[in-house]
Amino acid sequence: SSKDTKVQSQGMPVLSQTEKACQELLSSVQASQQQLRVWTRQGDYNSASFAGSLAIARNRKPFTDGEYAKTFMLDVANELFDDLPNKDKIIKRIKDMPLSARTVHDRTIMMANQVEETQVKDINAALFFSLALDESTDASHLSQFSVIARYPAGDTLREESLAVLPIKGSTRGEDLFKSFMEFAQGKNLPMDKLLSVCTDGAPCMVGKNKGFVTLLREHENRPILSFHCILHQEALCAQMCDGQLGEVMSLVIRFKTLLDEVGNNYHGLLLHSNVRLLARGKVLCRFAACLDEIRTFLAMKGIEHPELAETEWLLKFYYLVDMTEHLNQLNVKMQGTGNTVLSLQQAVFAFENKLELFIMDLETGRLLHFEKLKHFKDVWTASEPTQNFDLRQLAGFTSSLLQSFKTRFGEFREHTRLFKFITHPNESSLNTADRSYIPGVSVSDFEAELADLKASDMWLNKVAQQKAELASKHMWAEMKKLQPEDQLIIKTWNVLPVTYHTLQRVSIAVLTMFGSTYACEQSFSHLNNIKSNLGSRLTDESLNACLKHLNLTKYQPDYKAISKSMQHQKSH
């Protein structure tokens, strides 16, 4: 054309249609690459924002601390990177990182939802799951219903907080059951796989007609095992000491303010609690350590408390100090997560054997297991050799405590053979009642597989064997590094051939069972730390999200995956 001729005459090249198209495509690709680089940088900002939000939630800080954290990082970065050539770039990235209160809140909710989806997915994939349930009141006087699940995931037993459900209004069994079922149906929990529940034994939980467990069994139309928390039952047994030795404990409590005035190193006695056994033990031990100072103080003030010099009262007092210490040791042994019902049951049975030993110890006057009582007796005898000590009453107190233990823990005694199966299958025989609680167990397959197992050397108690081998070599440090007992047991079962799948099914069912509501108490402790009087305006959704990021889950949120699906949000 005349236009092309004119361009050529001026010495300028003429682009064909193909060349123009290629050039436009190249420009488009370069623009896309530039946009991709921008999006990548924005993804880094989002990931950093998620990491910050996770740290705020795990440290129980309010969402508004995001802005403070950002200001802190800017102030530190301004000094720390002052000699770096890219200091301005670093400062800009911190400024561009979203950490407003709303952003921290939204990020926390997103990560909690991701964790919850993983929990539900794993529960649906598991053979069985069990629940620990408890109800308590938070700082805003709202009832909260803690739901903890235990289920197998490969060679691991998960113990996870599914939710803390707010109960507005009354807390009858019907109310708790309705709230739980709405949650379970909303999250698609496989209720046909629910094997057992553990509660605090309150009437609203185990009531014969309208208790939570009764309503659950009726709804599922099948047997579901129910356990009364073993720690709660132990605390009820320990209250027997308060009944028979109440006059001793009541006098101890009166002296709380006196110790502050004396000015000793203990800074006062701890408050006594009828429920908290460990607190009672600390009260008694501190009182015993300060007894001479208390006597001195009373003499200076002219206050008379003749009990503190009476032999009978002092015998009861030092007996109570020692016995409470024994009960505390049992309590601590049964605390923590991951305990199997077998280990909890064995701890109680072992303590019952010790109580029989303690009775003999008191009746013979040896006092080998009563350190404080023996020291008092020896010192008093040295000063008054003619003093006669009658310890039969103390032996009677111990007999009453033993009887209290024997009359409790009924459900744990009833299923002893079932519990023992997880570690000694070749020595256990389950009856029809035991097997009826475990869905999908064929009686013929179970009996045939058990006969094969007993006749072969396939099963070895590898948990005990591994510990015994290390102990024989005095490798105590290595023993401490062993996985928790429940994890060792499930791994032992998982390595057996598939021909023992029915036995594996039974053992995994038992391993999921809760013997205590310790995990629920733990969730309430975290809840009270988060929802304090200053933070009581948290919504139910925000509260659950914060709980899921604390010690109540072993899952780690994949916030990088979440951030990739989000658009960049500028800081504000």
Phi and psi in degrees as a GROMACS rama.xvg file:
@    title "Ramachandran Plot"
@    xaxis  label "Phi"
@    yaxis  label "Psi"
@TYPE xy
-64.2739  -31.2071  SER-2
-68.1007  -43.1226  LYS-3
-65.798  -37.7457  ASP-4
-63.375  -40.9534  THR-5
-63.698  -41.8055  LYS-6
-64.9224  -41.8692  VAL-7
-65.2563  -37.9682  GLN-8
-65.5023  -23.3997  SER-9
-90.3467  2.45824  GLN-10
81.8765  16.7268  GLY-11
-97.9364  137.039  MET-12
-69.2179  151.055  PRO-13
-105.252  125.123  VAL-14
-89.3635  132.47  LEU-15
-74.5897  168.628  SER-16
-61.5251  -37.0434  GLN-17
-64.8718  -43.995  THR-18
-64.3377  -39.0983  GLU-19
-62.4712  -42.8417  LYS-20
-62.1925  -41.1328  ALA-21
-64.4403  -40.3629  CYS-22
-65.5374  -40.457  GLN-23
-64.6137  -38.8864  GLU-24
-64.8109  -41.2074  LEU-25
-62.7841  -41.6319  LEU-26
-64.0666  -38.3901  SER-27
-65.4923  -41.9848  SER-28
-63.1014  -43.7019  VAL-29
-63.3254  -38.7265  GLN-30
-65.4731  -39.6181  ALA-31
-64.5611  -41.2238  SER-32
-62.8084  -40.404  GLN-33
-63.8132  -41.9529  GLN-34
-65.8196  -36.7435  GLN-35
-64.1287  -39.9986  LEU-36
-63.7729  -38.1165  ARG-37
-64.6993  -47.0956  VAL-38
-61.1259  -37.8504  TRP-39
-62.4608  -44.4442  THR-40
-63.9906  -38.6493  ARG-41
-65.3636  -36.6615  GLN-42
-61.0506  -37.6106  GLY-43
-62.94  -42.1176  ASP-44
-61.2004  -43.6898  TYR-45
-64.4372  -43.9494  ASN-46
-60.2901  -43.2503  SER-47
-63.3779  -38.8482  ALA-48
-63.9591  -40.3992  SER-49
-64.834  -43.2844  PHE-50
-60.5346  -42.2619  ALA-51
-64.8998  -42.1034  GLY-52
-64.163  -38.9611  SER-53
-64.4385  -41.8165  LEU-54
-64.13  -39.3593  ALA-55
-64.2133  -44.394  ILE-56
-65.9332  -43.0762  ALA-57
-68.5989  -25.9458  ARG-58
-95.8901  13.2269  ASN-59
58.0927  37.0182  ARG-60
-97.8706  152.46  LYS-61
-68.2442  155.446  PRO-62
-59.1511  -30.2675  PHE-63
-66.3228  -14.1988  THR-64
-70.6404  -8.82909  ASP-65
-60.2304  -43.6145  GLY-66
-66.3761  -38.8436  GLU-67
-62.9018  -43.4502  TYR-68
-60.9534  -38.6646  ALA-69
-66.7572  -44.7477  LYS-70
-61.214  -40.9986  THR-71
-60.129  -47.0139  PHE-72
-64.1742  -38.95  MET-73
-64.596  -43.6235  LEU-74
-64.4896  -42.669  ASP-75
-68.4865  -44.6854  VAL-76
-61.7337  -35.2836  ALA-77
-61.1596  -32.5424  ASN-78
-92.777  -42.3368  GLU-79
-66.3314  -36.2656  LEU-80
-106.871  23.6743  PHE-81
-62.0371  -29.2965  ASP-82
-95.4938  5.52769  ASP-83
-93.3759  141.081  LEU-84
-67.4664  -25.0239  PRO-85
-101.778  26.6492  ASN-86
-57.139  -43.7718  LYS-87
-61.7016  -36.2198  ASP-88
-65.444  -41.4858  LYS-89
-63.4131  -46.3139  ILE-90
-60.1234  -42.2137  ILE-91
-63.4615  -40.3515  LYS-92
-64.4563  -39.3241  ARG-93
-64.7862  -42.0705  ILE-94
-63.8144  -35.6147  LYS-95
-80.3049  -8.24246  ASP-96
-76.1701  121.861  MET-97
-72.682  120.387  PRO-98
-144.94  29.8415  LEU-99
-68.8976  166.873  SER-100
-58.7344  -42.1629  ALA-101
-64.0841  -40.5602  ARG-102
-65.3111  -45.8873  THR-103
-60.6246  -42.2422  VAL-104
-59.5554  -50.0525  HIS-105
-64.3965  -41.3783  ASP-106
-63.238  -42.0091  ARG-107
-62.0153  -42.7612  THR-108
-62.6415  -44.093  ILE-109
-59.905  -46.7571  MET-110
-66.7319  -38.7673  MET-111
-63.7264  -39.9426  ALA-112
-63.6575  -38.4999  ASN-113
-65.5241  -42.9256  GLN-114
-61.9801  -43.1726  VAL-115
-63.0238  -40.7571  GLU-116
-60.9022  -39.4323  GLU-117
-67.6048  -41.0965  THR-118
-58.5836  -51.3937  GLN-119
-63.4027  -38.9802  VAL-120
-61.6013  -44.5401  LYS-121
-69.4469  -36.5247  ASP-122
-64.6187  -40.9665  ILE-123
-66.4242  -28.1187  ASN-124
-84.1871  -15.4122  ALA-125
-78.7105  157.768  ALA-126
-67.3538  -45.4103  LEU-127
-145.452  166.953  PHE-128
-149.362  156.265  PHE-129
-127.914  165.342  SER-130
-128.101  145.232  LEU-131
-113.686  129.503  ALA-132
-130.905  138.858  LEU-133
-157.628  155.633  ASP-134
-124.459  139.327  GLU-135
-148.995  175.019  SER-136
-115.201  134.401  THR-137
-91.2514  -172.107  ASP-138
-64.9774  -24.4736  ALA-139
-94.6083  15.1202  SER-140
64.4912  28.3221  HIS-141
-102.238  132.76  LEU-142
-71.1337  136.007  SER-143
-124.95  136.507  GLN-144
-113.073  108.721  PHE-145
-86.4344  130.769  SER-146
-121.536  111.197  VAL-147
-114.637  135.486  ILE-148
-117.077  146.266  ALA-149
-125.999  130.712  ARG-150
-156.087  154.753  TYR-151
-83.0335  143.917  PRO-152
-140.477  92.9469  ALA-153
68.992  -127.305  GLY-154
-91.4389  15.1263  ASP-155
-120.338  142.899  THR-156
-102.019  116.927  LEU-157
-87.4546  138.147  ARG-158
-127.539  101.76  GLU-159
-126.621  142.359  GLU-160
-80.1007  115.193  SER-161
-82.8757  -37.5469  LEU-162
-172.835  159.03  ALA-163
-119.406  105.749  VAL-164
-90.3632  125.505  LEU-165
-73.2818  132.728  PRO-166
-112.9  102.812  ILE-167
-90.3305  124.621  LYS-168
101.331  -143.321  GLY-169
-75.8682  161.747  SER-170
-123.017  48.1229  THR-171
-73.9843  168.295  ARG-172
-57.6246  -38.912  GLY-173
-62.8659  -38.6771  GLU-174
-66.4594  -44.181  ASP-175
-65.2911  -42.0417  LEU-176
-65.4833  -43.4837  PHE-177
-61.0668  -45.3917  LYS-178
-62.1959  -42.8074  SER-179
-66.1013  -45.2586  PHE-180
-65.4994  -36.2551  MET-181
-62.1888  -40.9927  GLU-182
-66.2149  -48.0082  PHE-183
-61.3415  -42.5052  ALA-184
-70.6723  -36.6835  GLN-185
-65.8647  -31.9012  GLY-186
-98.357  2.51205  LYS-187
59.0869  44.3424  ASN-188
-71.4366  136.926  LEU-189
-78.2318  84.6063  PRO-190
-63.0996  -21.9471  MET-191
-69.1616  -12.0652  ASP-192
-99.436  -2.35698  LYS-193
-70.095  125.138  LEU-194
-104.218  -42.419  LEU-195
-154.056  160.74  SER-196
-132.764  146.801  VAL-197
-123.237  130.372  CYS-198
-132.481  178.687  THR-199
-85.4459  3.23231  ASP-200
80.6243  9.29735  GLY-201
-67.14  152.701  ALA-202
-55.8284  -36.1102  PRO-203
-65.9567  -20.3898  CYS-204
-94.8148  -40.063  MET-205
-121.891  16.4198  VAL-206
-56.4766  143.811  GLY-207
-63.8924  -37.4073  LYS-208
-103.584  -46.0237  ASN-209
-122.983  18.4055  LYS-210
-72.0902  158.464  GLY-211
-55.5571  -47.2423  PHE-212
-64.1668  -41.1431  VAL-213
-61.3173  -45.4382  THR-214
-65.1612  -36.0327  LEU-215
-66.5341  -44.4032  LEU-216
-63.0241  -40.1012  ARG-217
-64.9277  -40.9795  GLU-218
-66.064  -41.2897  HIS-219
-85.5301  -16.2421  GLU-220
55.9491  46.102  ASN-221
-162.531  162.662  ARG-222
-71.3769  135.017  PRO-223
-130.492  127.429  ILE-224
-66.0857  142.451  LEU-225
-131.053  132.263  SER-226
-123.191  138.367  PHE-227
-89.0709  122.436  HIS-228
-40.992  125.039  CYS-229
-68.7652  -30.5073  ILE-230
-69.1453  -38.4544  LEU-231
-66.9276  -39.8679  HIS-232
-65.9801  -38.0103  GLN-233
-63.9187  -39.4789  GLU-234
-64.0169  -37.0756  ALA-235
-65.8201  -38.1097  LEU-236
-63.8031  -42.0662  CYS-237
-65.6189  -26.2623  ALA-238
-64.8196  -16.8806  GLN-239
-59.4182  -35.8355  MET-240
-63.0826  -38.5981  CYS-241
-63.4626  -36.7651  ASP-242
-67.1634  -45.7011  GLY-243
-84.8949  -25.5701  GLN-244
-119.805  28.6864  LEU-245
-61.391  -35.9173  GLY-246
-65.7462  -27.6928  GLU-247
-70.9458  -49.9878  VAL-248
-65.8122  -38.3247  MET-249
-64.4765  -37.2808  SER-250
-68.8278  -37.8696  LEU-251
-59.3579  -41.8773  VAL-252
-66.6736  -30.2339  ILE-253
-63.1803  -19.8485  ARG-254
-94.7658  14.1047  PHE-255
-57.507  -48.6869  LYS-256
-74.3394  -23.6376  THR-257
-64.6841  -37.5455  LEU-258
-65.7217  -34.2497  LEU-259
-62.8855  -39.6774  ASP-260
-70.6344  -34.5403  GLU-261
-64.576  -32.0931  VAL-262
79.6847  32.6085  GLY-263
-82.3979  -177.112  ASN-264
-75.2003  -8.62958  ASN-265
-91.2368  -13.4179  TYR-266
54.3623  43.2663  HIS-267
95.6569  152.813  GLY-268
-76.8575  149.181  LEU-269
-70.6046  150.866  LEU-270
-65.4958  140.31  LEU-271
-82.1969  143.384  HIS-272
-132.671  134.004  SER-273
-68.1774  -21.3551  ASN-274
-98.6212  -40.6429  VAL-275
-81.9334  98.5966  ARG-276
-64.2784  -39.7947  LEU-277
-63.3997  -37.5757  LEU-278
-64.4376  -40.3207  ALA-279
-62.4783  -40.1101  ARG-280
-63.0965  -39.4971  GLY-281
-67.9198  -37.9373  LYS-282
-58.7089  -49.0962  VAL-283
-65.1802  -43.5341  LEU-284
-63.5918  -40.5147  CYS-285
-69.6406  -37.5196  ARG-286
-63.9971  -43.5138  PHE-287
-61.0879  -40.7564  ALA-288
-68.2248  -25.417  ALA-289
-105.402  9.89423  CYS-290
-59.5815  -42.2964  LEU-291
-62.9898  -40.7375  ASP-292
-65.3883  -38.2896  GLU-293
-64.501  -42.7269  ILE-294
-61.5641  -42.415  ARG-295
-62.8372  -43.6385  THR-296
-62.4497  -44.5303  PHE-297
-63.6526  -38.5249  LEU-298
-65.5374  -40.0159  ALA-299
-64.5039  -36.4869  MET-300
-88.2373  -6.17389  LYS-301
70.9747  25.7583  GLY-302
-95.486  131.727  ILE-303
-101.967  127.986  GLU-304
-138.921  82.4687  HIS-305
-60.9732  -21.8226  PRO-306
-57.6757  -33.0897  GLU-307
-69.2715  -5.95302  LEU-308
-118.679  -1.45748  ALA-309
-83.7479  131.836  GLU-310
-60.0128  -45.4742  THR-311
-62.3834  -43.6417  GLU-312
-64.6155  -42.7124  TRP-313
-67.281  -35.9787  LEU-314
-60.9646  -45.6867  LEU-315
-63.3458  -40.3293  LYS-316
-62.7283  -51.0202  PHE-317
-69.5992  -30.4079  TYR-318
-63.0649  -43.7725  TYR-319
-64.5162  -37.591  LEU-320
-60.1961  -48.5165  VAL-321
-68.5608  -44.0295  ASP-322
-66.342  -38.4742  MET-323
-64.1098  -34.6174  THR-324
-64.9241  -41.1202  GLU-325
-62.5566  -42.7577  HIS-326
-65.1512  -36.9574  LEU-327
-63.5389  -40.1954  ASN-328
-62.4881  -40.2987  GLN-329
-64.1647  -44.2714  LEU-330
-59.6335  -46.8378  ASN-331
-63.8527  -38.6292  VAL-332
-61.7181  -32.6987  LYS-333
-93.0889  -4.46574  MET-334
-78.2645  173.465  GLN-335
94.5983  167.331  GLY-336
-98.2736  160.985  THR-337
86.6676  0.0238077  GLY-338
-71.6827  133.632  ASN-339
-79.2411  157.871  THR-340
-62.4526  -29.5832  VAL-341
-66.7812  -46.489  LEU-342
-65.3286  -37.4133  SER-343
-67.1458  -43.4163  LEU-344
-61.6507  -44.8564  GLN-345
-64.1395  -34.2245  GLN-346
-63.7139  -41.2058  ALA-347
-68.0465  -45.7527  VAL-348
-62.0598  -38.6761  PHE-349
-64.6791  -37.9864  ALA-350
-68.3534  -34.9128  PHE-351
-62.1041  -39.0578  GLU-352
-64.1631  -37.3804  ASN-353
-67.2578  -37.3962  LYS-354
-61.926  -37.7594  LEU-355
-63.8749  -37.6952  GLU-356
-66.2137  -40.5587  LEU-357
-63.5445  -37.0832  PHE-358
-61.231  -46.8445  ILE-359
-63.3704  -38.1318  MET-360
-61.5022  -40.2343  ASP-361
-75.2355  -39.4668  LEU-362
-66.1895  -34.1567  GLU-363
-87.4026  -12.6868  THR-364
78.3845  9.99308  GLY-365
-68.6922  -43.8921  ARG-366
57.9381  36.2171  LEU-367
-68.4766  -22.4852  LEU-368
-110.517  15.2645  HIS-369
-131.231  79.9396  PHE-370
-62.0427  -50.7331  GLU-371
-67.2048  -40.8786  LYS-372
-64.4792  -41.7796  LEU-373
-65.1174  -40.444  LYS-374
-62.9653  -44.1779  HIS-375
-61.395  -44.8958  PHE-376
-62.7781  -42.6581  LYS-377
-66.0618  -43.4263  ASP-378
-65.1605  -43.8911  VAL-379
-66.798  -39.6589  TRP-380
-65.6837  -36.4939  THR-381
-64.0673  -34.5988  ALA-382
-86.4802  -29.9586  SER-383
-133.522  83.3319  GLU-384
-59.7849  -24.3031  PRO-385
-84.3267  -5.27777  THR-386
-67.2479  130.533  GLN-387
-106.335  126.676  ASN-388
-104.271  122.138  PHE-389
-101.763  107.397  ASP-390
-98.6429  6.48222  LEU-391
-64.8303  -34.9537  ARG-392
-64.0673  -38.638  GLN-393
-68.0917  -36.8744  LEU-394
-63.9377  -35.7171  ALA-395
-65.5456  -39.4282  GLY-396
-59.255  -42.0553  PHE-397
-67.6798  -37.1893  THR-398
-63.1778  -39.959  SER-399
-65.0535  -38.5907  SER-400
-64.8242  -42.178  LEU-401
-61.5065  -42.7797  LEU-402
-63.6064  -36.0057  GLN-403
-62.7495  -40.4219  SER-404
-65.8786  -42.8126  PHE-405
-63.7891  -29.6135  LYS-406
-86.7526  -4.47342  THR-407
-111.484  -177.097  ARG-408
62.6414  32.4498  PHE-409
-58.1384  -45.0753  GLY-410
-67.3983  -27.477  GLU-411
-74.2768  -35.3992  PHE-412
-71.317  -37.1881  ARG-413
-62.7862  -34.1086  GLU-414
-109.455  30.0902  HIS-415
-55.8924  -45.8618  THR-416
-63.4892  -38.8179  ARG-417
-64.722  -43.2421  LEU-418
-65.3808  -42.0737  PHE-419
-68.287  -19.1124  LYS-420
-58.8715  -32.0204  PHE-421
-67.1763  -24.6206  ILE-422
-114.649  -21.0994  THR-423
-134.025  61.0296  HIS-424
-64.1538  -30.4637  PRO-425
-77.457  -5.23665  ASN-426
-114.009  -3.49247  GLU-427
-108.27  150.218  SER-428
-133.983  117.791  SER-429
-91.3454  139.924  LEU-430
-89.77  177.619  ASN-431
-62.6536  -37.6502  THR-432
-62.6989  -43.0178  ALA-433
-61.1259  -45.7713  ASP-434
-70.2714  -23.8474  ARG-435
-66.1173  -21.3306  SER-436
-79.8725  -11.9073  TYR-437
-110.169  106.885  ILE-438
-64.0671  147.116  PRO-439
78.4433  18.7132  GLY-440
-102.181  113.814  VAL-441
-79.3252  126.609  SER-442
-60.7956  -44.3797  VAL-443
-65.0618  -43.081  SER-444
-64.7241  -41.8316  ASP-445
-60.9893  -48.3112  PHE-446
-65.4049  -39.8626  GLU-447
-67.3498  -44.0991  ALA-448
-66.3919  -38.856  GLU-449
-66.0764  -37.4889  LEU-450
-63.6146  -41.8284  ALA-451
-62.962  -43.0049  ASP-452
-65.2169  -39.7493  LEU-453
-68.5971  -28.5806  LYS-454
-85.527  -12.7595  ALA-455
-110.887  173.24  SER-456
-102.465  20.8552  ASP-457
-62.988  -41.0608  MET-458
-92.9956  125.147  TRP-459
-130.151  142.2  LEU-460
-73.0449  81.095  ASN-461
-65.8733  -27.1733  LYS-462
-62.5923  -53.889  VAL-463
-67.146  -37.3058  ALA-464
-62.6926  -43.0173  GLN-465
-65.8186  -42.5777  GLN-466
-66.2873  -40.5483  LYS-467
-64.9499  -37.8324  ALA-468
-64.6299  -42.8085  GLU-469
-68.6269  -38.4114  LEU-470
-65.7407  -38.1702  ALA-471
-63.8158  -25.9648  SER-472
-96.8242  6.46898  LYS-473
57.3894  35.6386  HIS-474
-93.8879  67.7913  MET-475
-67.0572  -36.8428  TRP-476
-63.5059  -38.8634  ALA-477
-67.9895  -33.7575  GLU-478
-62.6181  -37.3571  MET-479
-67.4197  -23.2866  LYS-480
-84.4772  -8.60423  LYS-481
-62.3359  149.771  LEU-482
-63.8438  159.793  GLN-483
-54.9849  154.051  PRO-484
-57.5698  -40.4471  GLU-485
-63.9081  -34.4007  ASP-486
-71.4703  -37.7216  GLN-487
-64.6755  -40.3698  LEU-488
-66.5617  -45.7235  ILE-489
-66.569  -33.8211  ILE-490
-65.974  -39.0514  LYS-491
-60.855  -43.1487  THR-492
-69.3656  -36.444  TRP-493
-69.5217  -20.6644  ASN-494
-85.5529  -7.59227  VAL-495
-69.7984  151.815  LEU-496
-60.7619  158.91  PRO-497
-64.481  -17.1501  VAL-498
-64.665  -13.7235  THR-499
-107.612  30.4297  TYR-500
-63.9231  -31.6237  HIS-501
-69.0056  -41.9873  THR-502
-64.6671  -38.8694  LEU-503
-61.4399  -39.9882  GLN-504
-61.199  -43.2273  ARG-505
-65.2667  -44.6607  VAL-506
-65.9517  -41.2593  SER-507
-65.3368  -36.5291  ILE-508
-59.2969  -45.7459  ALA-509
-66.4921  -38.2256  VAL-510
-64.9878  -25.491  LEU-511
-76.9318  -16.5039  THR-512
-69.7799  136.248  MET-513
-87.822  139.428  PHE-514
-107.761  -9.07815  GLY-515
-148.259  164.732  SER-516
-103.027  28.6327  THR-517
-55.8845  -41.6431  TYR-518
-63.3686  -33.7414  ALA-519
-66.0231  -44.7344  CYS-520
-60.1279  -37.8521  GLU-521
-63.4633  -41.3425  GLN-522
-65.7591  -37.458  SER-523
-66.9768  -35.6506  PHE-524
-62.8121  -46.4259  SER-525
-64.5696  -40.0759  HIS-526
-60.1878  -43.8801  LEU-527
-68.295  -31.2232  ASN-528
-68.0779  -36.8153  ASN-529
-80.0667  -50.9561  ILE-530
-94.668  63.9117  LYS-531
-77.8334  -178.617  SER-532
-60.3452  -29.1933  ASN-533
-82.7672  -20.075  LEU-534
-119.51  28.6755  GLY-535
-77.3718  -2.14578  SER-536
-91.2173  5.44538  ARG-537
-60.3847  138.493  LEU-538
-73.5299  162.632  THR-539
-60.4618  -40.0959  ASP-540
-63.9912  -44.4141  GLU-541
-65.633  -39.5557  SER-542
-62.8664  -46.8221  LEU-543
-63.9772  -37.1046  ASN-544
-63.4009  -43.3081  ALA-545
-64.4058  -41.2483  CYS-546
-61.9688  -37.7857  LEU-547
-67.648  -19.65  LYS-548
-97.6151  3.68732  HIS-549
-95.6  -142.818  LEU-550
-83.8417  10.1404  ASN-551
-93.5396  4.41896  LEU-552
-145.074  145.962  THR-553
-99.7561  -4.49159  LYS-554
-76.4931  142.895  TYR-555
-106.912  123.704  GLN-556
-65.3372  136.143  PRO-557
-90.1772  76.853  ASP-558
-72.4294  -19.8993  TYR-559
-65.203  -38.6951  LYS-560
-66.2195  -38.2053  ALA-561
-66.8089  -42.9258  ILE-562
-65.622  -29.5844  SER-563
-65.3931  -26.0266  LYS-564
-92.1527  4.32315  SER-565
-110.893  153.888  MET-566
-87.4047  155.482  GLN-567
-65.86  135.263  HIS-568
-115.475  116.577  GLN-569
-64.5556  146.836  LYS-570
-64.8508  144.009  SER-571
